[in-house]
Amino acid sequence: MEPIAKKHLKKMACPKCGKAKLRFEHSADGVAPEGGTATERDIRCDACKSEFLENNDALQTQWQKLLAELTPAPISGQRY
């Protein structure tokens, strides 16, 4: 599982309400939630106020699709 980039989080839709209003929840140390790791960051929807963990299946599916769209197509190393 790859961590979700903060700059791309706003492009992802909330699994509950479908609006693109997601943000990382602030933690005490600014890095990871208490008792958690960086892969377990809390994500909150500003529209419906729902909270999710970063490893939520619906969020990870959206993140993988977004990564696939952002990754450029491979370039052939041969010249014709």
Distance bins in CASP14 RR format, pairs under 12 A and 6 or more apart:
PFRMAT RR
TARGET T0000
AUTHOR 0000-0000-0000
RMODE 2
METHOD distances of the structure
MODEL  1
1 37 0 0 0 0 0 1 0 0 0 0 0
1 38 0 0 0 0 0 1 0 0 0 0 0
1 39 1 0 0 1 0 0 0 0 0 0 0
1 40 0 0 0 0 0 1 0 0 0 0 0
1 41 0 0 0 0 0 1 0 0 0 0 0
1 53 0 0 0 0 0 1 0 0 0 0 0
1 54 0 0 0 0 1 0 0 0 0 0 0
1 55 1 0 0 1 0 0 0 0 0 0 0
1 56 0 0 0 0 0 1 0 0 0 0 0
1 57 0 0 0 0 0 1 0 0 0 0 0
1 59 0 0 0 0 0 1 0 0 0 0 0
1 60 1 0 0 1 0 0 0 0 0 0 0
1 61 0 0 0 0 0 1 0 0 0 0 0
1 63 0 0 0 0 1 0 0 0 0 0 0
1 64 0 0 0 0 1 0 0 0 0 0 0
1 67 0 0 0 0 0 1 0 0 0 0 0
2 8 0 0 0 0 0 1 0 0 0 0 0
2 38 0 0 0 0 0 1 0 0 0 0 0
2 39 0 0 0 0 1 0 0 0 0 0 0
2 54 0 0 0 0 0 1 0 0 0 0 0
2 55 0 0 0 0 0 1 0 0 0 0 0
2 59 0 0 0 0 0 1 0 0 0 0 0
2 60 0 0 0 0 1 0 0 0 0 0 0
2 63 1 0 0 1 0 0 0 0 0 0 0
2 64 0 0 0 0 1 0 0 0 0 0 0
2 66 0 0 0 0 0 1 0 0 0 0 0
2 67 1 0 0 1 0 0 0 0 0 0 0
2 68 0 0 0 0 0 1 0 0 0 0 0
2 70 0 0 0 0 0 1 0 0 0 0 0
2 71 0 0 0 0 0 1 0 0 0 0 0
3 9 0 0 0 0 0 1 0 0 0 0 0
3 24 0 0 0 0 0 1 0 0 0 0 0
3 31 0 0 0 0 0 1 0 0 0 0 0
3 32 0 0 0 0 0 1 0 0 0 0 0
3 37 0 0 0 0 1 0 0 0 0 0 0
3 38 1 0 0 1 0 0 0 0 0 0 0
3 39 1 0 0 1 0 0 0 0 0 0 0
3 40 0 0 0 0 0 1 0 0 0 0 0
3 41 1 0 0 1 0 0 0 0 0 0 0
3 43 0 0 0 0 0 1 0 0 0 0 0
3 53 0 0 0 0 0 1 0 0 0 0 0
3 54 1 0 0 1 0 0 0 0 0 0 0
3 55 0 0 0 0 1 0 0 0 0 0 0
3 59 0 0 0 0 0 1 0 0 0 0 0
3 60 0 0 0 0 0 1 0 0 0 0 0
3 63 0 0 0 0 1 0 0 0 0 0 0
3 67 0 0 0 0 0 1 0 0 0 0 0
4 10 0 0 0 0 0 1 0 0 0 0 0
4 11 0 0 0 0 0 1 0 0 0 0 0
4 12 1 0 0 1 0 0 0 0 0 0 0
4 22 0 0 0 0 1 0 0 0 0 0 0
4 23 0 0 0 0 0 1 0 0 0 0 0
4 24 0 0 0 0 1 0 0 0 0 0 0
4 38 0 0 0 0 0 1 0 0 0 0 0
4 39 0 0 0 0 1 0 0 0 0 0 0
4 40 0 0 0 0 0 1 0 0 0 0 0
4 41 1 0 0 1 0 0 0 0 0 0 0
4 42 0 0 0 0 0 1 0 0 0 0 0
4 43 1 0 0 1 0 0 0 0 0 0 0
4 52 0 0 0 0 0 1 0 0 0 0 0
4 53 0 0 0 0 0 1 0 0 0 0 0
4 54 1 0 1 0 0 0 0 0 0 0 0
4 55 0 0 0 0 1 0 0 0 0 0 0
4 56 0 0 0 0 0 1 0 0 0 0 0
4 59 1 0 0 1 0 0 0 0 0 0 0
4 60 0 0 0 0 1 0 0 0 0 0 0
4 61 0 0 0 0 0 1 0 0 0 0 0
4 62 0 0 0 0 1 0 0 0 0 0 0
4 63 1 0 1 0 0 0 0 0 0 0 0
4 64 0 0 0 0 0 1 0 0 0 0 0
4 66 0 0 0 0 1 0 0 0 0 0 0
4 67 0 0 0 0 1 0 0 0 0 0 0
5 11 0 0 0 0 1 0 0 0 0 0 0
5 12 0 0 0 0 0 1 0 0 0 0 0
5 24 0 0 0 0 0 1 0 0 0 0 0
5 41 0 0 0 0 0 1 0 0 0 0 0
5 54 0 0 0 0 0 1 0 0 0 0 0
5 63 0 0 0 0 1 0 0 0 0 0 0
5 66 0 0 0 0 1 0 0 0 0 0 0
5 67 0 0 0 0 1 0 0 0 0 0 0
5 70 0 0 0 0 1 0 0 0 0 0 0
6 12 0 0 0 0 0 1 0 0 0 0 0
6 22 0 0 0 0 0 1 0 0 0 0 0
6 23 0 0 0 0 1 0 0 0 0 0 0
6 24 1 0 0 1 0 0 0 0 0 0 0
6 38 0 0 0 0 0 1 0 0 0 0 0
6 41 0 0 0 0 1 0 0 0 0 0 0
6 43 0 0 0 0 0 1 0 0 0 0 0
6 54 0 0 0 0 0 1 0 0 0 0 0
7 23 0 0 0 0 0 1 0 0 0 0 0
7 24 0 0 0 0 0 1 0 0 0 0 0
7 66 0 0 0 0 0 1 0 0 0 0 0
7 70 0 0 0 0 0 1 0 0 0 0 0
8 20 0 0 0 0 0 1 0 0 0 0 0
8 22 0 0 0 0 1 0 0 0 0 0 0
8 23 0 0 0 0 0 1 0 0 0 0 0
8 24 0 0 0 0 0 1 0 0 0 0 0
8 59 0 0 0 0 0 1 0 0 0 0 0
8 62 0 0 0 0 1 0 0 0 0 0 0
8 63 1 0 0 1 0 0 0 0 0 0 0
8 64 0 0 0 0 0 1 0 0 0 0 0
8 65 0 0 0 0 0 1 0 0 0 0 0
8 66 1 0 1 0 0 0 0 0 0 0 0
8 67 0 0 0 0 1 0 0 0 0 0 0
8 69 0 0 0 0 0 1 0 0 0 0 0
8 70 1 0 0 1 0 0 0 0 0 0 0
9 20 0 0 0 0 1 0 0 0 0 0 0
9 21 0 0 0 0 1 0 0 0 0 0 0
9 22 1 0 1 0 0 0 0 0 0 0 0
9 23 1 0 0 1 0 0 0 0 0 0 0
9 24 1 0 0 1 0 0 0 0 0 0 0
9 25 0 0 0 0 0 1 0 0 0 0 0
9 41 0 0 0 0 0 1 0 0 0 0 0
9 42 0 0 0 0 0 1 0 0 0 0 0
9 43 1 0 0 1 0 0 0 0 0 0 0
9 44 0 0 0 0 0 1 0 0 0 0 0
9 45 0 0 0 0 0 1 0 0 0 0 0
9 46 0 0 0 0 0 1 0 0 0 0 0
9 52 0 0 0 0 0 1 0 0 0 0 0
9 54 0 0 0 0 1 0 0 0 0 0 0
9 59 0 0 0 0 1 0 0 0 0 0 0
9 62 0 0 0 0 1 0 0 0 0 0 0
9 63 0 0 0 0 1 0 0 0 0 0 0
9 66 0 0 0 0 1 0 0 0 0 0 0
10 19 0 0 0 0 0 1 0 0 0 0 0
10 20 1 0 0 1 0 0 0 0 0 0 0
10 21 1 0 0 1 0 0 0 0 0 0 0
10 22 1 0 0 1 0 0 0 0 0 0 0
10 23 1 0 0 1 0 0 0 0 0 0 0
10 24 0 0 0 0 0 1 0 0 0 0 0
10 43 0 0 0 0 0 1 0 0 0 0 0
10 45 0 0 0 0 0 1 0 0 0 0 0
10 46 0 0 0 0 1 0 0 0 0 0 0
10 47 0 0 0 0 0 1 0 0 0 0 0
10 66 0 0 0 0 0 1 0 0 0 0 0
11 19 0 0 0 0 0 1 0 0 0 0 0
11 20 1 0 0 1 0 0 0 0 0 0 0
11 21 0 0 0 0 0 1 0 0 0 0 0
11 22 0 0 0 0 1 0 0 0 0 0 0
11 59 0 0 0 0 0 1 0 0 0 0 0
11 62 0 0 0 0 1 0 0 0 0 0 0
11 63 0 0 0 0 1 0 0 0 0 0 0
11 65 0 0 0 0 0 1 0 0 0 0 0
11 66 1 0 0 1 0 0 0 0 0 0 0
11 67 0 0 0 0 0 1 0 0 0 0 0
11 69 0 0 0 0 1 0 0 0 0 0 0
11 70 0 0 0 0 1 0 0 0 0 0 0
12 18 0 0 0 0 1 0 0 0 0 0 0
12 19 0 0 0 0 0 1 0 0 0 0 0
12 20 1 0 0 1 0 0 0 0 0 0 0
12 21 0 0 0 0 1 0 0 0 0 0 0
12 22 1 0 1 0 0 0 0 0 0 0 0
12 23 0 0 0 0 0 1 0 0 0 0 0
12 24 0 0 0 0 0 1 0 0 0 0 0
12 43 0 0 0 0 1 0 0 0 0 0 0
12 45 0 0 0 0 0 1 0 0 0 0 0
12 52 0 0 0 0 0 1 0 0 0 0 0
12 54 0 0 0 0 0 1 0 0 0 0 0
12 56 0 0 0 0 0 1 0 0 0 0 0
12 58 0 0 0 0 1 0 0 0 0 0 0
12 59 1 0 0 1 0 0 0 0 0 0 0
12 60 0 0 0 0 0 1 0 0 0 0 0
12 61 0 0 0 0 1 0 0 0 0 0 0
12 62 1 0 1 0 0 0 0 0 0 0 0
12 63 1 0 0 1 0 0 0 0 0 0 0
12 64 0 0 0 0 0 1 0 0 0 0 0
12 65 0 0 0 0 1 0 0 0 0 0 0
12 66 1 0 0 1 0 0 0 0 0 0 0
12 67 0 0 0 0 0 1 0 0 0 0 0
12 69 0 0 0 0 0 1 0 0 0 0 0
13 19 1 0 0 1 0 0 0 0 0 0 0
13 20 1 0 1 0 0 0 0 0 0 0 0
13 21 0 0 0 0 1 0 0 0 0 0 0
13 22 1 0 0 1 0 0 0 0 0 0 0
13 43 0 0 0 0 0 1 0 0 0 0 0
13 45 0 0 0 0 1 0 0 0 0 0 0
13 47 0 0 0 0 1 0 0 0 0 0 0
13 48 0 0 0 0 0 1 0 0 0 0 0
13 50 0 0 0 0 0 1 0 0 0 0 0
13 52 0 0 0 0 0 1 0 0 0 0 0
13 58 0 0 0 0 1 0 0 0 0 0 0
13 59 0 0 0 0 1 0 0 0 0 0 0
13 61 0 0 0 0 0 1 0 0 0 0 0
13 62 1 0 0 1 0 0 0 0 0 0 0
13 63 0 0 0 0 0 1 0 0 0 0 0
13 65 0 0 0 0 0 1 0 0 0 0 0
13 66 0 0 0 0 0 1 0 0 0 0 0
14 20 1 0 0 1 0 0 0 0 0 0 0
14 21 1 0 0 1 0 0 0 0 0 0 0
14 22 1 0 1 0 0 0 0 0 0 0 0
14 23 0 0 0 0 0 1 0 0 0 0 0
14 43 0 0 0 0 1 0 0 0 0 0 0
14 44 0 0 0 0 1 0 0 0 0 0 0
14 45 1 0 1 0 0 0 0 0 0 0 0
14 46 0 0 0 0 1 0 0 0 0 0 0
14 47 1 0 0 1 0 0 0 0 0 0 0
14 48 1 0 0 1 0 0 0 0 0 0 0
14 49 0 0 0 0 1 0 0 0 0 0 0
14 50 1 0 0 1 0 0 0 0 0 0 0
14 51 0 0 0 0 0 1 0 0 0 0 0
14 52 0 0 0 0 1 0 0 0 0 0 0
14 56 0 0 0 0 0 1 0 0 0 0 0
14 58 0 0 0 0 1 0 0 0 0 0 0
14 59 0 0 0 0 1 0 0 0 0 0 0
14 62 0 0 0 0 1 0 0 0 0 0 0
15 22 0 0 0 0 1 0 0 0 0 0 0
15 43 0 0 0 0 1 0 0 0 0 0 0
15 45 0 0 0 0 1 0 0 0 0 0 0
15 47 0 0 0 0 0 1 0 0 0 0 0
15 48 0 0 0 0 0 1 0 0 0 0 0
15 50 1 0 0 1 0 0 0 0 0 0 0
15 51 0 0 0 0 0 1 0 0 0 0 0
15 52 1 0 0 1 0 0 0 0 0 0 0
15 53 0 0 0 0 0 1 0 0 0 0 0
15 56 1 0 0 1 0 0 0 0 0 0 0
15 57 0 0 0 0 1 0 0 0 0 0 0
15 58 1 1 0 0 0 0 0 0 0 0 0
15 59 1 0 0 1 0 0 0 0 0 0 0
15 60 0 0 0 0 0 1 0 0 0 0 0
15 61 0 0 0 0 1 0 0 0 0 0 0
15 62 0 0 0 0 1 0 0 0 0 0 0
15 63 0 0 0 0 0 1 0 0 0 0 0
16 22 0 0 0 0 0 1 0 0 0 0 0
16 43 0 0 0 0 0 1 0 0 0 0 0
16 44 0 0 0 0 0 1 0 0 0 0 0
16 45 1 0 0 1 0 0 0 0 0 0 0
16 47 0 0 0 0 1 0 0 0 0 0 0
16 48 1 0 1 0 0 0 0 0 0 0 0
16 49 0 0 0 0 1 0 0 0 0 0 0
16 50 1 0 1 0 0 0 0 0 0 0 0
16 51 0 0 0 0 1 0 0 0 0 0 0
16 52 0 0 0 0 1 0 0 0 0 0 0
16 56 0 0 0 0 0 1 0 0 0 0 0
16 58 0 0 0 0 1 0 0 0 0 0 0
16 59 0 0 0 0 0 1 0 0 0 0 0
17 44 0 0 0 0 0 1 0 0 0 0 0
17 45 1 0 0 1 0 0 0 0 0 0 0
17 46 0 0 0 0 0 1 0 0 0 0 0
17 47 1 0 1 0 0 0 0 0 0 0 0
17 48 1 0 1 0 0 0 0 0 0 0 0
17 49 0 0 0 0 1 0 0 0 0 0 0
17 50 1 0 0 1 0 0 0 0 0 0 0
17 52 0 0 0 0 0 1 0 0 0 0 0
17 58 0 0 0 0 0 1 0 0 0 0 0
18 45 0 0 0 0 1 0 0 0 0 0 0
18 47 0 0 0 0 1 0 0 0 0 0 0
18 48 0 0 0 0 1 0 0 0 0 0 0
18 50 0 0 0 0 0 1 0 0 0 0 0
18 58 0 0 0 0 0 1 0 0 0 0 0
18 59 0 0 0 0 0 1 0 0 0 0 0
18 62 0 0 0 0 0 1 0 0 0 0 0
19 45 1 0 0 1 0 0 0 0 0 0 0
19 46 0 0 0 0 1 0 0 0 0 0 0
19 47 1 0 1 0 0 0 0 0 0 0 0
19 48 1 0 0 1 0 0 0 0 0 0 0
19 49 0 0 0 0 0 1 0 0 0 0 0
19 50 0 0 0 0 0 1 0 0 0 0 0
20 45 0 0 0 0 1 0 0 0 0 0 0
20 46 0 0 0 0 1 0 0 0 0 0 0
20 47 0 0 0 0 1 0 0 0 0 0 0
20 62 0 0 0 0 0 1 0 0 0 0 0
20 66 0 0 0 0 0 1 0 0 0 0 0
21 43 0 0 0 0 0 1 0 0 0 0 0
21 44 0 0 0 0 1 0 0 0 0 0 0
21 45 1 0 1 0 0 0 0 0 0 0 0
21 46 1 0 1 0 0 0 0 0 0 0 0
21 47 1 0 1 0 0 0 0 0 0 0 0
21 48 0 0 0 0 1 0 0 0 0 0 0
21 49 0 0 0 0 1 0 0 0 0 0 0
21 50 0 0 0 0 0 1 0 0 0 0 0
22 41 0 0 0 0 0 1 0 0 0 0 0
22 42 0 0 0 0 0 1 0 0 0 0 0
22 43 1 0 1 0 0 0 0 0 0 0 0
22 44 1 0 0 1 0 0 0 0 0 0 0
22 45 1 0 1 0 0 0 0 0 0 0 0
22 46 1 0 0 1 0 0 0 0 0 0 0
22 47 0 0 0 0 1 0 0 0 0 0 0
22 48 0 0 0 0 0 1 0 0 0 0 0
22 49 0 0 0 0 0 1 0 0 0 0 0
22 50 0 0 0 0 1 0 0 0 0 0 0
22 51 0 0 0 0 0 1 0 0 0 0 0
22 52 0 0 0 0 1 0 0 0 0 0 0
22 54 0 0 0 0 0 1 0 0 0 0 0
22 56 0 0 0 0 0 1 0 0 0 0 0
22 58 0 0 0 0 0 1 0 0 0 0 0
22 59 0 0 0 0 1 0 0 0 0 0 0
22 62 0 0 0 0 1 0 0 0 0 0 0
22 63 0 0 0 0 0 1 0 0 0 0 0
22 66 0 0 0 0 0 1 0 0 0 0 0
23 41 0 0 0 0 0 1 0 0 0 0 0
23 42 0 0 0 0 1 0 0 0 0 0 0
23 43 1 0 0 1 0 0 0 0 0 0 0
23 44 1 0 1 0 0 0 0 0 0 0 0
23 45 0 0 0 0 1 0 0 0 0 0 0
23 46 1 0 0 1 0 0 0 0 0 0 0
23 47 0 0 0 0 0 1 0 0 0 0 0
23 49 0 0 0 0 0 1 0 0 0 0 0
23 50 0 0 0 0 0 1 0 0 0 0 0
23 51 0 0 0 0 0 1 0 0 0 0 0
23 52 0 0 0 0 0 1 0 0 0 0 0
23 54 0 0 0 0 0 1 0 0 0 0 0
24 30 0 0 0 0 1 0 0 0 0 0 0
24 31 0 0 0 0 0 1 0 0 0 0 0
24 32 0 0 0 0 0 1 0 0 0 0 0
24 33 0 0 0 0 1 0 0 0 0 0 0
24 38 0 0 0 0 0 1 0 0 0 0 0
24 40 0 0 0 0 0 1 0 0 0 0 0
24 41 1 0 1 0 0 0 0 0 0 0 0
24 42 1 0 0 1 0 0 0 0 0 0 0
24 43 1 0 0 1 0 0 0 0 0 0 0
24 44 1 0 0 1 0 0 0 0 0 0 0
24 45 0 0 0 0 0 1 0 0 0 0 0
24 46 0 0 0 0 0 1 0 0 0 0 0
24 51 0 0 0 0 0 1 0 0 0 0 0
24 52 0 0 0 0 0 1 0 0 0 0 0
24 53 0 0 0 0 0 1 0 0 0 0 0
24 54 0 0 0 0 1 0 0 0 0 0 0
24 59 0 0 0 0 0 1 0 0 0 0 0
25 32 0 0 0 0 0 1 0 0 0 0 0
25 33 1 0 0 1 0 0 0 0 0 0 0
25 34 0 0 0 0 0 1 0 0 0 0 0
25 40 0 0 0 0 0 1 0 0 0 0 0
25 41 1 0 0 1 0 0 0 0 0 0 0
25 42 1 1 0 0 0 0 0 0 0 0 0
25 43 1 0 0 1 0 0 0 0 0 0 0
25 44 1 0 1 0 0 0 0 0 0 0 0
25 45 0 0 0 0 0 1 0 0 0 0 0
25 46 0 0 0 0 0 1 0 0 0 0 0
25 49 0 0 0 0 0 1 0 0 0 0 0
25 50 0 0 0 0 0 1 0 0 0 0 0
25 51 1 0 0 1 0 0 0 0 0 0 0
25 52 0 0 0 0 1 0 0 0 0 0 0
25 53 0 0 0 0 0 1 0 0 0 0 0
25 54 0 0 0 0 0 1 0 0 0 0 0
26 32 0 0 0 0 0 1 0 0 0 0 0
26 33 0 0 0 0 1 0 0 0 0 0 0
26 34 0 0 0 0 0 1 0 0 0 0 0
26 41 0 0 0 0 0 1 0 0 0 0 0
26 42 0 0 0 0 1 0 0 0 0 0 0
26 43 0 0 0 0 0 1 0 0 0 0 0
26 44 0 0 0 0 1 0 0 0 0 0 0
27 33 1 0 1 0 0 0 0 0 0 0 0
27 34 1 0 0 1 0 0 0 0 0 0 0
27 35 0 0 0 0 1 0 0 0 0 0 0
27 36 0 0 0 0 1 0 0 0 0 0 0
27 37 0 0 0 0 0 1 0 0 0 0 0
27 38 0 0 0 0 0 1 0 0 0 0 0
27 40 0 0 0 0 0 1 0 0 0 0 0
27 41 1 0 0 1 0 0 0 0 0 0 0
27 42 1 0 0 1 0 0 0 0 0 0 0
27 43 0 0 0 0 0 1 0 0 0 0 0
27 44 0 0 0 0 0 1 0 0 0 0 0
28 34 1 0 1 0 0 0 0 0 0 0 0
28 35 0 0 0 0 1 0 0 0 0 0 0
28 36 0 0 0 0 0 1 0 0 0 0 0
28 42 0 0 0 0 0 1 0 0 0 0 0
29 35 0 0 0 0 0 1 0 0 0 0 0
29 36 0 0 0 0 0 1 0 0 0 0 0
29 38 0 0 0 0 0 1 0 0 0 0 0
29 41 0 0 0 0 0 1 0 0 0 0 0
30 38 0 0 0 0 0 1 0 0 0 0 0
30 41 0 0 0 0 1 0 0 0 0 0 0
30 42 0 0 0 0 0 1 0 0 0 0 0
31 37 0 0 0 0 1 0 0 0 0 0 0
31 38 1 0 0 1 0 0 0 0 0 0 0
31 40 0 0 0 0 0 1 0 0 0 0 0
31 41 0 0 0 0 1 0 0 0 0 0 0
32 38 1 0 1 0 0 0 0 0 0 0 0
32 39 0 0 0 0 1 0 0 0 0 0 0
32 40 1 0 0 1 0 0 0 0 0 0 0
32 41 1 0 0 1 0 0 0 0 0 0 0
32 42 0 0 0 0 1 0 0 0 0 0 0
32 53 0 0 0 0 0 1 0 0 0 0 0
32 54 0 0 0 0 0 1 0 0 0 0 0
33 39 0 0 0 0 0 1 0 0 0 0 0
33 40 1 0 0 1 0 0 0 0 0 0 0
33 41 1 0 0 1 0 0 0 0 0 0 0
33 42 1 0 1 0 0 0 0 0 0 0 0
33 43 0 0 0 0 0 1 0 0 0 0 0
33 44 0 0 0 0 0 1 0 0 0 0 0
33 51 0 0 0 0 0 1 0 0 0 0 0
33 53 0 0 0 0 1 0 0 0 0 0 0
33 54 0 0 0 0 1 0 0 0 0 0 0
34 40 0 0 0 0 0 1 0 0 0 0 0
34 41 0 0 0 0 0 1 0 0 0 0 0
34 42 0 0 0 0 0 1 0 0 0 0 0
35 41 0 0 0 0 0 1 0 0 0 0 0
35 42 0 0 0 0 0 1 0 0 0 0 0
36 42 0 0 0 0 1 0 0 0 0 0 0
36 53 0 0 0 0 1 0 0 0 0 0 0
36 54 0 0 0 0 0 1 0 0 0 0 0
36 55 0 0 0 0 0 1 0 0 0 0 0
37 53 0 0 0 0 0 1 0 0 0 0 0
37 54 0 0 0 0 1 0 0 0 0 0 0
37 55 0 0 0 0 1 0 0 0 0 0 0
38 53 0 0 0 0 0 1 0 0 0 0 0
38 54 0 0 0 0 1 0 0 0 0 0 0
38 55 0 0 0 0 0 1 0 0 0 0 0
39 53 0 0 0 0 1 0 0 0 0 0 0
39 54 1 0 0 1 0 0 0 0 0 0 0
39 55 1 0 0 1 0 0 0 0 0 0 0
39 56 0 0 0 0 0 1 0 0 0 0 0
39 59 0 0 0 0 0 1 0 0 0 0 0
39 60 0 0 0 0 0 1 0 0 0 0 0
40 52 0 0 0 0 0 1 0 0 0 0 0
40 53 1 0 1 0 0 0 0 0 0 0 0
40 54 1 0 0 1 0 0 0 0 0 0 0
40 55 1 0 0 1 0 0 0 0 0 0 0
40 56 0 0 0 0 0 1 0 0 0 0 0
41 51 0 0 0 0 0 1 0 0 0 0 0
41 52 0 0 0 0 1 0 0 0 0 0 0
41 53 1 0 0 1 0 0 0 0 0 0 0
41 54 1 0 1 0 0 0 0 0 0 0 0
41 55 0 0 0 0 1 0 0 0 0 0 0
41 56 0 0 0 0 0 1 0 0 0 0 0
41 59 0 0 0 0 0 1 0 0 0 0 0
42 50 0 0 0 0 0 1 0 0 0 0 0
42 51 1 0 1 0 0 0 0 0 0 0 0
42 52 1 0 0 1 0 0 0 0 0 0 0
42 53 1 0 0 1 0 0 0 0 0 0 0
42 54 1 0 0 1 0 0 0 0 0 0 0
42 55 0 0 0 0 0 1 0 0 0 0 0
42 56 0 0 0 0 0 1 0 0 0 0 0
42 59 0 0 0 0 0 1 0 0 0 0 0
43 49 0 0 0 0 0 1 0 0 0 0 0
43 50 0 0 0 0 1 0 0 0 0 0 0
43 51 1 0 0 1 0 0 0 0 0 0 0
43 52 1 0 1 0 0 0 0 0 0 0 0
43 53 1 0 0 1 0 0 0 0 0 0 0
43 54 1 0 1 0 0 0 0 0 0 0 0
43 55 0 0 0 0 0 1 0 0 0 0 0
43 56 1 0 0 1 0 0 0 0 0 0 0
43 58 0 0 0 0 0 1 0 0 0 0 0
43 59 1 0 0 1 0 0 0 0 0 0 0
43 60 0 0 0 0 0 1 0 0 0 0 0
43 62 0 0 0 0 0 1 0 0 0 0 0
43 63 0 0 0 0 0 1 0 0 0 0 0
44 50 1 0 0 1 0 0 0 0 0 0 0
44 51 1 0 1 0 0 0 0 0 0 0 0
44 52 1 0 0 1 0 0 0 0 0 0 0
44 53 0 0 0 0 0 1 0 0 0 0 0
44 54 0 0 0 0 0 1 0 0 0 0 0
44 56 0 0 0 0 0 1 0 0 0 0 0
44 59 0 0 0 0 0 1 0 0 0 0 0
45 51 1 0 0 1 0 0 0 0 0 0 0
45 52 1 0 0 1 0 0 0 0 0 0 0
45 56 0 0 0 0 0 1 0 0 0 0 0
45 58 0 0 0 0 0 1 0 0 0 0 0
45 59 0 0 0 0 0 1 0 0 0 0 0
50 56 0 0 0 0 0 1 0 0 0 0 0
50 58 0 0 0 0 0 1 0 0 0 0 0
50 59 0 0 0 0 0 1 0 0 0 0 0
51 59 0 0 0 0 0 1 0 0 0 0 0
52 58 1 0 0 1 0 0 0 0 0 0 0
52 59 1 0 0 1 0 0 0 0 0 0 0
52 60 0 0 0 0 0 1 0 0 0 0 0
52 62 0 0 0 0 0 1 0 0 0 0 0
52 63 0 0 0 0 0 1 0 0 0 0 0
53 59 0 0 0 0 1 0 0 0 0 0 0
53 60 0 0 0 0 0 1 0 0 0 0 0
54 60 0 0 0 0 1 0 0 0 0 0 0
54 62 0 0 0 0 0 1 0 0 0 0 0
54 63 0 0 0 0 1 0 0 0 0 0 0
55 61 0 0 0 0 0 1 0 0 0 0 0
55 63 0 0 0 0 0 1 0 0 0 0 0
56 62 0 0 0 0 1 0 0 0 0 0 0
56 63 0 0 0 0 1 0 0 0 0 0 0
57 63 0 0 0 0 0 1 0 0 0 0 0
57 64 0 0 0 0 0 1 0 0 0 0 0
58 64 0 0 0 0 0 1 0 0 0 0 0
58 65 0 0 0 0 0 1 0 0 0 0 0
59 65 0 0 0 0 0 1 0 0 0 0 0
59 66 0 0 0 0 0 1 0 0 0 0 0
60 66 0 0 0 0 0 1 0 0 0 0 0
60 67 0 0 0 0 0 1 0 0 0 0 0
61 67 0 0 0 0 0 1 0 0 0 0 0
61 68 0 0 0 0 0 1 0 0 0 0 0
62 68 0 0 0 0 0 1 0 0 0 0 0
62 69 0 0 0 0 0 1 0 0 0 0 0
63 69 0 0 0 0 0 1 0 0 0 0 0
63 70 0 0 0 0 0 1 0 0 0 0 0
64 70 0 0 0 0 0 1 0 0 0 0 0
64 71 0 0 0 0 0 1 0 0 0 0 0
65 71 0 0 0 0 0 1 0 0 0 0 0
END
